[in-house]
Amino acid sequence: MAITDNLDRVEHRIAEACKRSGRAREDVQVIAVTKYASLQTAEQLLQHGVQHIGESRWPDAEQKRTTIGDRAVWHFIGHLQTNKVRHVIDRFTYFHSLDRLSLAKELEKRAKSLDIEVKCFLQVNVSGEKSKHGCSPEDLFTFAEQVSQRDHLRIVGLMTMAPYEAKEQEIRQQFRTLRELKDELNKRAIFTYELEHLSMGMSNDFEIAVEEGATWIRLGSILVQS
Ligand SMILES: *Cc1c(COP(=O)(O)O)cnc(C)c1O
């Protein structure tokens, strides 16, 4: 299967999910996750219209990041170790895995010294699986308040990962919970601005995520499989 076929099929499925849920197609953006893909595959994705690339590890992503440069918008989607922040801070536009105060402090410190603002998603462990990173739903409001005081962090929304093997109803409920948490943060006006985005949905559950309000879906294997 060529990359173009993968892209066409995914596009069709996103469009159908939008139609089913009465959403506008342009409200859902795709991040092509290239962590298992070669530079050549990433280049092919870009040639066929992909604009956003997601990577989850540093320095594994370095070669692609350096070669592709600003021909893509870069998203750091994986767990971020505090001691890696200085390497990635000005190489990625979005950070999807802000899940603890120590990381917020380090991002703030580095962003301040570079005089930049970094766009972050707060990662929430909605499923409660021990293997997953993310702040618990119970701790989210306190964490959000702490983060809201950092002038160089712009929180654009919430991110979650559903369990890899779960029933559709369970996955749907978790995506719905993430949306409700975002609405609640906005209602309580913890930030001086509105959180707009939900980063949720991967190759095996992106249609459910779109139906539940995802504005960013993160697709790896389904785009690069042959
Ligand atoms: C790898 C990864 C993805 C993409 O996973 P696929 O199942 O291959 O689509 C999405 N989000 C995160 C955080 C990842 O680590």
The ligand as an SDF file (V2000), in Angstrom:
LIG
                    3D

 15 15  0  0  0  0  0  0  0  0999 V2000
    3.1140    6.5440   18.7410 C   0  0  0  0  0  0  0  0  0  0  0  0
    2.1350    7.5290   19.1990 C   0  0  0  0  0  0  0  0  0  0  0  0
    1.0160    7.8440   18.4140 C   0  0  0  0  0  0  0  0  0  0  0  0
    0.6960    7.1590   17.1080 C   0  0  0  0  0  0  0  0  0  0  0  0
    0.3560    5.8160   17.3270 O   0  0  0  0  0  0  0  0  0  0  0  0
   -0.3010    4.9010   16.1930 P   0  0  0  0  0  0  0  0  0  0  0  0
   -1.0900    3.9000   16.9360 O   0  0  0  0  0  0  0  0  0  0  0  0
    0.8390    4.3090   15.4350 O   0  0  0  0  0  0  0  0  0  0  0  0
   -1.1490    5.7720   15.3420 O   0  0  0  0  0  0  0  0  0  0  0  0
    0.1560    8.8240   18.8910 C   0  0  0  0  0  0  0  0  0  0  0  0
    0.3760    9.4520   20.0690 N   0  0  0  0  0  0  0  0  0  0  0  0
    1.4350    9.1720   20.8460 C   0  0  0  0  0  0  0  0  0  0  0  0
    1.6060    9.9070   22.1300 C   0  0  0  0  0  0  0  0  0  0  0  0
    2.3480    8.1960   20.4340 C   0  0  0  0  0  0  0  0  0  0  0  0
    3.3990    7.9170   21.2270 O   0  0  0  0  0  0  0  0  0  0  0  0
  1  2  1  0
  2  3  1  0
  2 14  2  0
  3  4  1  0
  3 10  2  0
  4  5  1  0
  5  6  1  0
  6  7  2  0
  6  8  1  0
  6  9  1  0
 10 11  1  0
 11 12  2  0
 12 13  1  0
 12 14  1  0
 14 15  1  0
M  END
$$$$
